[in-house]
């Protein structure tokens, strides 16, 4: 939405592309457009401050701010910086291998472009010659012509640093100098509105013109065979002078609504390019009768800051924006060629057209609030707007891009216009048929959008005692919700206009916003808090506080999970409704006056105080994992610079991601709570079939005996035992004992060792972890080995039972405890029944098992009961 400022544009020719390009300073960066389509082709990097002066030669674009001059290469990056001026630079002139700059202290410096060194510095006395214009006359080698506020002109040779000639001038300050197509001829624009076409070789005036609109701001000559000169004025008019007839040919009034900043005819073509501080670039073509131009192409945004922005439609491609300049515009997030202006509001369109823009007393004040709907926009008006301090609401037509047919206001004010009564809030139904309008007296009216007929009023006289701060209609036209400044929110039947419910708020609301799909109502209060009300239960379900200034606007994400708010404290905060937490917060330079989130959820758009542009923020959670953890209470938001324009072909948008924001993998603890029964994470195959292993083994017996391979391969010898281990290579002893060592055969298994240790330490984690790592058949072998005949002992068996007891006590690995115990009982029932120690331990275990199971069964039964009730009773 930003295209131009008060800095004159620059026209350049690209030899290889054979195309003209136009560079315009927009804030801190330079935008480059092609003249053919007026499409943006490049955006320069941003400078630290707003650009005040712009010039260009064949290769570089020069831009200055304050007392520093920069040179951009490839329309993008700064390649040279020239520092040496003490005051603000206000004139620039590229000059071959040099560039000339003049500051407001009257110091002229000639810089060598490549080496960035000063070639020459000339000081002028402000009282006698204050430089106000600068020109290099064509074919004049090494010479520049300077104009002054005193009216005199000087011709200097820059190379030899000599003043060649002083022109006496016309006693009036020179505002602009322009080279004419003829050699030696220069047009001089004066502060009085005179244009002098002067021959500088013989110092004689060829012709003189006068404009009545104040100083001359810009001059340009047509070079396509028609001897025409165009001159711009501070009020936005352009005059075209015929140089052969020496008379005014025609006027183009209100070419811009502010001063004409820059003006240039495209060489050899009947095209004139103009730009102004009203944020507009226009290309005029002269192809009609009478010599006047018509607009061929233009790019324009708001000439005063936008105050309210809303996405229009469901595809998330258009943003409607109402500005302080009184216009309603639609900006496309896809391409600027789809932008359109719906124009200014007007009381009487026909009369306005006759009078012209400047004398228009019929213009309506700026739009303060509007609502739009696409459902029936091709049949009738789909936008309703209320204006600052104005009782009448207007309709607008998006398809026709103009103001609509109806002026909606209560009948009692049809004859006279009240002074202090005005419309404050509007909403349009999702079917596009009705508009609901709230007024500062507390009235709420419904109108038909197609016919403009008044369809009723909520409440007998008024809906509220105080002024209406917000109105909203739900998605099915069942309810109308109104908020009054006295601190009440009321719910009305849409059709019958009856009051359904009224609820008192803790403070006076400043605005409301309804998310129709989920029936959530956001309410902003005058005490800087925000509440969220569920329109089904009519209860306040969330309250957020944290802003330190008036809340300007709110917007919901498309799924209704986030509420994003902006405030005068310059912060933009994102609240997560399900968790009730603040999940994102950042600061901007100037407070956001309006916010809107795309219906597709990809962008958040914001408009800011004293800023002409609309800024788009991309939703990072769509592209990467972003942890949406609640921000800590002492979170210090960082200041984020506003996004800058991005040319269409820019693909690389990856910023440096902050590492702390990335999603950290959550590791679940072994047990969430002491009182919970927790299962292990092992697959069923590891514990479910432990009891039936013998049946499985029978089934899986091979039909044929295994065949012995013909030549056995080389094997590394292993130590006998349950877990396979390799034998360390030993030194060969010649003397070999014939006595068999039985110690090797009575090998203790790892589980046996761990359980033996646990008897003294009472720590059963190691044996349990070992069992969890084994497969079903290995577990069976290990448990068989615990019995005395398998090489175990009753102490180890006791230790095993204690391990099961510990598992039941801690209530974790619940299913493993059951499976291991079942297998253990199956294998060792005889021994267990004959040993009193083990029997005692078993009876303890049995009690434990019963308690845990009864507790669990109670919970299961309760859940099943509720579930069957829900299934049968609620259907």
Secondary structure, DSSP 8 states (H G I E B T S, - for coil): -----SS--EEEEETTTTEEEEEEEETTEEEEEETTT--EEEE----SS---EEEE-SSEEEEEETTEEEEEETTTEEEEEEE--SS-EEEEEEETTEEEEEETTSEEEEEETTT--EEEEEE--TTT--EEEEE--TT-TTEEEEEETTS-EEEEETTTTEEEEEE---SS-EEEEEE-SSTTEEEEEETTSEEEEEETTTTEEEEEEE-SSSSEEEEEE--SS--EEEEEETTS-EEEEETTTTEEEEEETTSSSS-EEEEEE-TTSSEEEEEETTTEEEEEE--SGGG--EEEEEEE--SS-EEEEEEESSSS-EEEEEETTSEEEEEESS-GGG-EEEEE-BS-HHHHHHH-STT-TTB---EEEEEE--TTTTTS--EEEEETT-S-EEEEETTTTEEEEEEE--GGGSSS--SS--EEEEEE-TTSSEEEEEETTS-EEEEETTT--EEEESSSS-S-SS-EEEEEE-TTS-EEEEEETTSEEEEEETTT--EEEEEE-SS-EEEEEEETTTTEEEEEETTS-EEEEETTTTEEEEEE----S-EEEEEE-TTSSEEEEEETTSEEEEEETTTTEEEEEEE-SS-EEEEEE-TTSSEEEEEETT---EEEEE-GGGTS-B------TT----B--------TT---------GGGB-------S-S-TTS----S--GGGTTTSTTHHHHHHHT--SS-----SS------EESSSS-EE-------S----S--TTTTS---HHHHHHHHHHHH---HHHHHHHHHS-HHHHHHHHHTTSGGGT--HHHHHHHHHHHHHHHHHT-SHHHHHHHHHHHHHHHHHHHHH-HHHHHHHHHHHHHHHHHHHHHHHHHHHHHHHHHHHHHH--
